[in-house]
Amino acid sequence: LGFSKEEILKMAPYEIFPEGEIREKIKTIVQKRLKGEEFPATYEPLEVINKQNKRVLIKFFTQTIKIDNQYGGMVFGIDSTNEIKKEFLINILKDN
C-alpha cells in the first residue's frame, strides 16, 4: 500500500478502508478480536486506499492471536487489483 512501518503502526486498522459500510464492519471485527473472539476469516477482495490515495483491491486472510496476554489480529493481504481487472476485461471480451 506504500505506507512505511511507522505510518502503519500509527493508524487504526480500519483507516485504510474508504468511509462507509465496510469500514464500519471492520471496526466491529477489530473490537471482537481485541476482546479475544477467535475466528479465522478470509475476505474477498475489499477496496482499500493506498498512500497515493488510490483505491486497490486486497484479499485478506485473518486470525485472532494472543501476544503478551493481549489479543489482536494477524492479517495477510494480497493485492488482487490487476487480477480482477483482467477477469473483468476477459468477461467483456467473452460477451462480445
Residue frames as qw, qx, qy, qz and C-alpha x, y, z in Angstrom:
[[0.000, 0.882, 0.471, 0.000, 0.00, 0.00, 0.00],
 [0.420, 0.642, -0.053, 0.640, 3.03, 2.22, 0.15],
 [0.446, -0.844, 0.076, -0.288, 2.90, 3.12, 3.85],
 [0.291, 0.498, -0.720, 0.386, 6.03, 2.83, 5.98],
 [0.531, -0.250, -0.775, 0.233, 6.04, 0.55, 9.02],
 [0.137, -0.165, -0.437, 0.873, 5.91, 3.64, 11.25],
 [0.369, -0.034, -0.197, -0.908, 2.89, 5.03, 9.38],
 [0.613, -0.205, -0.699, -0.307, 1.03, 1.72, 9.61],
 [0.444, -0.227, -0.724, 0.477, 1.68, 1.44, 13.35],
 [0.039, 0.128, 0.270, -0.954, 0.16, 4.90, 13.90],
 [0.459, -0.066, -0.408, -0.786, -3.03, 4.02, 12.01],
 [0.660, 0.010, 0.573, -0.485, -6.15, 2.29, 13.26],
 [0.403, -0.001, 0.870, 0.285, -6.70, -0.93, 11.28],
 [0.396, 0.661, 0.636, -0.042, -9.86, 0.39, 9.63],
 [0.009, 0.786, -0.063, -0.615, -8.27, 3.64, 8.38],
 [0.168, -0.255, 0.715, 0.628, -7.16, 2.09, 5.08],
 [0.191, 0.468, 0.845, 0.173, -10.80, 1.43, 4.14],
 [0.058, -0.345, -0.262, -0.900, -12.96, 4.08, 2.47],
 [0.335, 0.019, 0.465, -0.819, -15.71, 5.65, 4.58],
 [0.656, 0.011, -0.395, -0.643, -18.87, 3.55, 4.56],
 [0.907, -0.228, -0.026, -0.354, -20.38, 0.20, 5.41],
 [0.869, 0.181, -0.379, 0.260, -17.23, -1.92, 5.01],
 [0.220, 0.490, -0.473, 0.698, -15.21, 0.40, 7.25],
 [0.576, -0.428, 0.254, -0.648, -17.87, 0.12, 9.96],
 [0.976, -0.065, -0.163, -0.126, -17.85, -3.69, 9.67],
 [0.664, 0.350, -0.458, 0.476, -14.05, -3.68, 10.01],
 [0.159, -0.536, 0.409, -0.721, -14.32, -1.56, 13.18],
 [0.834, -0.294, 0.111, -0.453, -16.68, -4.15, 14.67],
 [0.938, 0.150, -0.283, 0.130, -14.41, -7.04, 13.68],
 [0.364, 0.505, -0.488, 0.612, -11.39, -5.30, 15.25],
 [0.446, -0.485, 0.356, -0.662, -13.26, -4.83, 18.53],
 [0.960, -0.129, -0.042, -0.244, -14.26, -8.52, 18.59],
 [0.805, 0.299, -0.382, 0.341, -10.67, -9.61, 18.03],
 [0.106, 0.544, -0.463, 0.692, -9.36, -7.28, 20.74],
 [0.677, -0.388, 0.273, -0.563, -11.83, -8.89, 23.15],
 [0.308, -0.348, 0.884, -0.038, -10.40, -12.30, 22.30],
 [0.824, 0.338, 0.298, -0.345, -13.04, -13.69, 19.98],
 [0.301, -0.368, 0.767, 0.430, -11.29, -16.21, 17.78],
 [0.718, 0.528, 0.418, -0.176, -12.45, -16.59, 14.23],
 [0.383, -0.192, 0.570, 0.701, -10.28, -17.14, 11.19],
 [0.484, 0.732, 0.358, -0.319, -11.65, -15.35, 8.16],
 [0.407, 0.026, 0.528, 0.745, -10.92, -14.86, 4.50],
 [0.269, 0.723, 0.283, -0.570, -12.36, -11.75, 2.92],
 [0.624, 0.556, 0.420, 0.354, -12.99, -11.47, -0.77],
 [0.428, 0.198, 0.048, 0.880, -11.17, -8.54, -2.29],
 [0.158, -0.853, -0.418, 0.271, -12.05, -5.38, -0.42],
 [0.359, 0.772, 0.058, 0.521, -11.40, -1.86, -1.59],
 [0.574, -0.618, -0.154, 0.514, -8.70, -0.03, 0.37],
 [0.232, 0.968, -0.048, 0.081, -6.98, 3.33, -0.04],
 [0.825, 0.034, -0.114, 0.552, -3.21, 3.31, -0.60],
 [0.414, -0.521, -0.099, 0.740, -0.73, 6.04, 0.36],
 [0.133, -0.001, 0.419, 0.898, -1.19, 7.70, -3.03],
 [0.417, 0.297, 0.372, -0.774, -4.94, 7.90, -2.24],
 [0.495, 0.193, -0.628, -0.568, -5.77, 5.36, -4.97],
 [0.819, -0.129, 0.326, -0.454, -8.22, 2.54, -4.48],
 [0.310, 0.356, -0.870, -0.145, -6.86, -1.00, -4.73],
 [0.876, -0.203, -0.150, -0.412, -8.48, -4.39, -4.13],
 [0.044, 0.470, -0.831, 0.293, -6.95, -6.57, -1.42],
 [0.822, -0.234, -0.468, -0.225, -7.92, -10.12, -0.43],
 [0.222, -0.621, 0.552, -0.511, -7.44, -10.53, 3.32],
 [0.763, -0.144, -0.628, 0.059, -6.68, -13.60, 5.43],
 [0.211, -0.632, 0.351, -0.658, -7.08, -13.02, 9.18],
 [0.709, -0.254, -0.644, 0.136, -6.78, -14.80, 12.52],
 [0.457, -0.835, 0.091, -0.293, -7.12, -13.74, 16.15],
 [0.699, 0.217, -0.517, 0.445, -3.84, -14.08, 18.04],
 [0.569, -0.819, -0.070, -0.022, -2.64, -13.56, 21.60],
 [0.621, 0.388, -0.309, 0.607, 0.71, -11.94, 22.35],
 [0.190, 0.174, -0.493, 0.831, 1.88, -10.93, 25.84],
 [0.006, 0.432, 0.800, -0.416, -1.59, -11.71, 27.24],
 [0.304, 0.521, 0.089, -0.792, -3.26, -9.31, 24.81],
 [0.619, 0.419, 0.656, 0.104, -5.46, -10.21, 21.88],
 [0.132, 0.612, -0.287, -0.725, -5.06, -8.84, 18.41],
 [0.833, 0.470, 0.242, -0.165, -5.38, -9.82, 14.80],
 [0.402, -0.348, 0.629, 0.567, -2.87, -11.19, 12.37],
 [0.599, 0.693, 0.235, -0.325, -3.68, -10.09, 8.84],
 [0.430, -0.159, 0.624, 0.632, -2.20, -11.02, 5.49],
 [0.482, 0.712, 0.213, -0.463, -3.30, -9.14, 2.40],
 [0.518, 0.033, 0.639, 0.568, -2.79, -9.88, -1.27],
 [0.243, 0.503, -0.115, -0.821, -3.28, -7.17, -3.89],
 [0.501, 0.313, 0.799, 0.112, -5.84, -8.56, -6.34],
 [0.263, 0.704, 0.049, -0.658, -6.39, -5.37, -8.34],
 [0.193, 0.469, -0.650, -0.566, -4.69, -6.48, -11.57],
 [0.097, 0.085, 0.989, 0.071, -6.19, -9.97, -11.43],
 [0.276, 0.587, 0.645, -0.404, -9.70, -8.57, -11.05],
 [0.269, 0.673, -0.182, -0.664, -9.18, -6.04, -13.86],
 [0.082, 0.286, -0.853, -0.429, -8.01, -8.85, -16.16],
 [0.169, 0.306, 0.931, -0.111, -11.03, -11.01, -15.27],
 [0.290, 0.672, 0.337, -0.593, -13.32, -8.06, -15.93],
 [0.249, 0.590, -0.451, -0.622, -11.79, -7.46, -19.37],
 [0.023, -0.086, 0.969, 0.232, -11.91, -11.16, -20.25],
 [0.243, 0.477, 0.789, -0.300, -15.61, -11.27, -19.35],
 [0.313, 0.696, 0.035, -0.645, -16.29, -8.22, -21.51],
 [0.181, 0.451, -0.708, -0.512, -14.48, -9.80, -24.46],
 [0.147, 0.118, 0.982, 0.008, -16.38, -13.08, -23.99],
 [0.304, 0.590, 0.588, -0.462, -19.69, -11.26, -24.11],
 [0.313, 0.697, -0.181, -0.619, -18.87, -9.59, -27.45]]
